[in-house]
Amino acid sequence: MQTSWRSLKPSRRQLFAAGAVATVASVASTSTALAADDYGSGPLGPWENASRVISTPTTIRQVRDANGIYLFGDSISVRDGRALAERLHDVNTLLAVHNWSSRPTLPAVDALEDWAATYGTPQRILMATGSNDIFNPPVMAAQIDRTMSIVGPTRTVYWVNVQVARTGSSYDAFRLSDQRNSGWVNLQIADAQKRHPNLKIVRWAEFLAAKPSRLTAYLVDGVHTTEDLGRAARNELIVQTIT
């Protein structure tokens, strides 16, 4: 399985393709329904009081001193972060996290900027954010560039790209827009890699697109990982990309 992940060859078409078959099938009957917003996925609701997991200052300093990894993520990382920390421990790498459900990328980068100013940064930063930017995709490029400016050219940023096509009847009118906007976010990540040689992409979207059955096997709701198979696959993909 590790070999198949490493052999994924990204293309602009693939970045839009993840989940397309399932998405089109599920929204065919509602294709004329339009969301009342600019990008078709509806609005991003309040996130400031959502669940979060943030490492203590002691842990952050330990990770910095051990040249471990800082992770800034959203609800997927809130759910999967502990298992990722355990998996990274297997390869002698410590993890400090700033994970916040429903949070888009701009405030995640704010958190990175705060940690960099307060604690300094290790050589590796993991950004697992972007799923909540489907509601306003154009902001992504500037926040990636801002991230790279904060960390500088000598540190490596690993960015997990996104796959969102929310399932459930209440999302029928949004699902095709979710998929299109996921591709839009991912293209901005891919284009940023051309500007920043120290930006590496964890290709979650391409992994899911490689086999259509993975959308239901690895995602519980079109966004979050299934507790066993999906969580393990995404975390392993992150570890393999980093190592």
C-alpha positions in Angstrom: 0.0 0.0 0.0 2.9 2.3 0.7 4.1 1.9 -2.8 0.8 2.9 -4.3 0.7 6.1 -2.3 4.2 7.1 -3.3 3.4 6.4 -7.0 0.4 8.7 -7.2 1.0 11.2 -10.0 -1.0 14.3 -9.4 -2.6 16.3 -12.1 -5.0 19.2 -12.3 -7.7 16.8 -13.5 -7.1 14.5 -10.5 -7.5 17.3 -8.1 -11.1 17.8 -9.3 -11.8 14.1 -9.8 -11.9 12.8 -6.3 -15.4 11.7 -5.6 -16.8 13.0 -8.9 -18.7 9.8 -9.7 -20.4 9.6 -6.3 -21.1 13.3 -6.3 -22.7 13.5 -9.7 -24.9 10.5 -9.0 -26.1 11.9 -5.7 -26.9 15.3 -6.9 -28.4 14.6 -10.3 -31.9 15.0 -9.1 -31.1 18.3 -7.4 -28.8 19.8 -10.0 -31.0 22.8 -10.5 -31.0 23.8 -6.9 -28.6 26.7 -6.3 -27.2 27.7 -3.0 -27.7 31.3 -2.0 -24.0 32.2 -1.7 -21.1 33.0 -4.0 -19.5 29.6 -4.2 -22.4 27.1 -3.9 -21.4 25.3 -0.6 -23.5 27.5 1.7 -22.0 29.6 4.5 -19.4 28.6 7.1 -21.1 28.8 10.5 -19.5 30.0 13.7 -16.5 27.9 14.6 -15.0 29.8 17.6 -16.8 27.7 20.2 -16.3 24.3 18.4 -14.3 21.5 19.9 -10.5 21.8 20.0 -7.3 20.1 21.1 -4.3 22.4 21.8 -1.1 21.2 23.3 0.2 22.8 26.5 3.1 25.2 26.5 5.3 22.5 28.1 4.5 20.1 25.3 5.1 22.7 22.6 8.5 23.5 24.0 9.4 19.8 24.2 8.4 19.3 20.6 10.4 22.4 19.5 13.5 21.3 21.4 13.3 17.8 20.0 12.8 19.1 16.5 9.4 17.4 16.2 6.4 18.7 14.3 3.7 21.3 14.9 0.3 20.4 13.5 -2.4 23.0 12.8 -5.7 21.2 11.8 -9.4 21.2 11.8 -12.1 18.7 12.9 -10.4 15.8 11.1 -7.3 16.4 13.1 -9.3 16.8 16.3 -10.6 13.3 15.7 -7.4 11.8 14.3 -4.7 13.7 16.0 -4.0 11.3 19.0 -3.6 8.4 16.6 -1.3 10.4 14.4 0.8 11.4 17.4 1.1 7.7 18.4 2.1 6.8 14.8 4.7 9.5 14.7 6.1 8.4 18.0 6.8 5.0 16.3 9.2 6.9 14.0 10.8 8.9 16.9 8.9 12.1 16.2 7.0 14.2 18.7 3.9 16.2 17.8 2.4 19.3 19.2 -1.1 20.2 18.0 -3.4 23.2 17.5 -6.5 21.5 16.2 -9.9 23.3 16.1 -13.1 22.0 14.6 -14.8 24.0 11.7 -11.9 26.4 11.6 -10.8 27.7 8.2 -7.2 28.3 7.2 -6.8 32.0 8.0 -7.1 31.6 11.8 -5.1 28.4 11.7 -2.3 30.5 10.2 -2.9 33.1 12.9 -2.2 30.3 15.4 1.0 29.3 13.6 2.1 32.9 13.7 1.5 33.1 17.4 3.4 29.9 18.1 6.3 31.0 16.0 6.5 34.3 17.9 6.0 32.8 21.3 7.9 29.5 21.1 9.9 29.4 17.8 9.4 26.7 15.3 10.9 23.3 14.6 12.1 22.3 11.1 8.7 20.7 10.1 5.2 22.1 10.1 2.1 20.1 9.2 -0.9 22.0 7.9 -4.0 19.9 7.8 -6.4 22.7 7.0 -8.5 23.7 4.0 -11.6 21.6 4.2 -13.5 24.6 5.7 -12.3 26.9 3.0 -14.6 25.4 0.5 -17.0 28.1 1.6 -14.6 30.8 0.4 -12.0 29.1 -1.8 -10.2 32.2 -3.1 -8.6 33.0 0.3 -6.4 29.9 0.2 -3.5 31.1 -1.9 -2.7 34.1 0.2 -2.8 32.0 3.4 -0.5 29.4 2.0 2.0 32.2 1.0 1.6 33.7 4.5 2.4 30.4 6.1 5.5 30.0 4.0 6.6 33.6 4.9 6.2 32.8 8.6 8.3 29.6 8.5 10.9 30.9 6.1 12.7 29.0 3.3 14.8 26.6 5.5 11.9 24.8 7.1 9.5 22.3 5.5 5.7 22.7 5.4 3.6 19.6 4.7 0.1 20.4 3.6 -2.7 17.8 3.5 -5.0 18.5 0.6 -8.7 18.1 0.9 -11.7 16.1 -0.1 -15.2 17.4 0.8 -18.5 16.3 -0.7 -20.8 16.2 2.3 -23.3 13.3 2.3 -26.9 13.3 3.6 -30.0 14.6 2.1 -29.6 18.1 3.6 -26.4 18.5 1.6 -27.8 17.4 -1.8 -27.8 21.0 -3.2 -24.3 21.6 -2.0 -22.4 18.4 -2.8 -21.3 19.2 -6.4 -20.1 22.6 -5.2 -18.3 21.0 -2.3 -16.4 18.9 -4.8 -15.6 21.7 -7.2 -14.5 23.9 -4.3 -12.3 21.2 -2.9 -10.6 21.0 -6.3 -10.2 24.8 -6.2 -8.5 24.7 -2.8 -6.3 21.8 -3.9 -5.2 23.7 -7.1 -4.1 26.6 -5.0 -2.0 24.2 -2.8 -0.5 22.7 -5.9 0.3 26.0 -7.5 1.8 27.2 -4.2 4.2 24.3 -4.3 5.6 25.7 -7.6 6.4 29.0 -5.7 7.8 27.4 -2.6 10.2 24.4 -3.0 9.9 23.7 0.8 6.2 23.1 0.5 5.3 19.4 0.3 1.8 18.1 -0.3 0.2 15.1 1.4 -2.0 13.9 -1.4 -5.2 12.8 0.4 -7.5 13.8 -2.4 -5.5 11.8 -5.0 -5.4 8.8 -2.7 -9.2 8.8 -2.4 -9.6 9.4 -6.2 -7.5 6.4 -7.1 -10.4 4.1 -6.3 -14.0 5.4 -6.2 -14.9 2.8 -3.5 -12.5 4.6 -1.1 -15.0 7.6 -0.8 -17.4 5.5 1.3 -14.8 3.1 2.8 -12.5 5.8 4.1 -15.0 8.7 4.7 -17.9 8.5 7.1 -19.7 11.6 5.8 -17.9 12.7 2.7 -15.4 14.7 4.9 -14.2 13.0 8.0 -12.4 9.7 8.1 -14.0 6.4 9.2 -12.7 5.5 12.6 -10.5 2.6 11.7 -9.8 2.3 8.0 -9.9 6.0 7.0 -8.1 7.3 10.0 -5.3 4.8 9.6 -5.0 5.4 5.9 -4.8 9.2 6.2 -2.4 9.1 9.1 -0.2 6.7 7.4 -0.1 8.8 4.2 1.0 11.8 6.3 3.7 9.8 8.0 5.0 8.3 4.7 5.1 11.8 3.1 7.0 13.2 6.1 9.5 10.3 6.4 
